[in-house]
């Protein structure tokens, strides 16, 4: 695949079928080799990126700036609409690595526990959420206790929204089983709020500002509740074992791409807007709200384990497990050994 071309796939209906039928698949054992125009040896790395997420932007800018080639990598990039789709691509062997958000990762491993060959080879970012929080219909702004038994909390079922909604209900001191949870997808959540068919929602960034446009109020900020979010890079155990140097170089190139974006934010925002149609200020706000941290850390694993405990206790999968068992640190040890604090 030409690294200048991003093939956009919308596998919405395919995702659930892949999740069920391709659990035991695996990616190529080792990467193919080629050469660039100067004759320099390159290794192909097939990356599944998520629409609007950091890996989409790091691979885009890193490719345009020749950063990945600098580290001997020829990227083949495929774009998907959600993390579950990127990981389906890794599992079924059409990609070597992909990004996945915290809750989706925990849920995916928990529901394929004894059949999965997925491993985490680095964190990408793990941040306090600096924008958004609990938005409520205007009549509840100064009376959060009245949310108890009200029209309900909007939640995108099967996503991290489930987790944040549950945390919000707990923080409010309400009994979750007594609340009306309005399951919706992304395309309908705002419509529900606009029609005044719900009372509250947890939302962040650009999504949160949309609720404010409909008159909803930010009642509790995410930072006041200490809400966090994170994203992780995954591969298969076989690919990780056979390609630790390649994945290590990918991490080095990703870090350099992050550094480039941070140093040239206005220019990058303009290029992202031209390429993807993202509003420049939205890109800059979302990008700078994250704390990037390539590495494998005990803090990152502990954070995932806290989500795992919640998910297991809420019946999201049948068996308790330790997320730390699904780390492969060989790539980070090859790239940034000082950033591996998993067992420290």
ABEGO torsion letter per residue (X at the ends): XBAABBBBBBBAAAAAAAAAAAAABBBBABBBBBBBAAGBBBBBBBBBBBBGBAAAAAAAAAAAAGAAAAAGBBBBBBBBABAAAAAAAAAAGABABBBBBAAAAAAAAAAAAAABABBBABBABBBBBABEEBBBBAAAAABAAAABGBAEBBBBBGBAAAAAAAAAAAAAGBBAAABBBBBBBAAAAAAAAAAGABABBBBBEAAAAAAAAAGBBBABBAAAAGBBBBBBBBBBAAAAAAAAAAAAAAAAAAAAAAAAAAAAAAAAAAAAAAAAGBBAAAAAAAAAABBBBBEBBAAAAAAAAAAAAAAAAAGABABBBBAAAABBAAAAAAABAAABAAAX
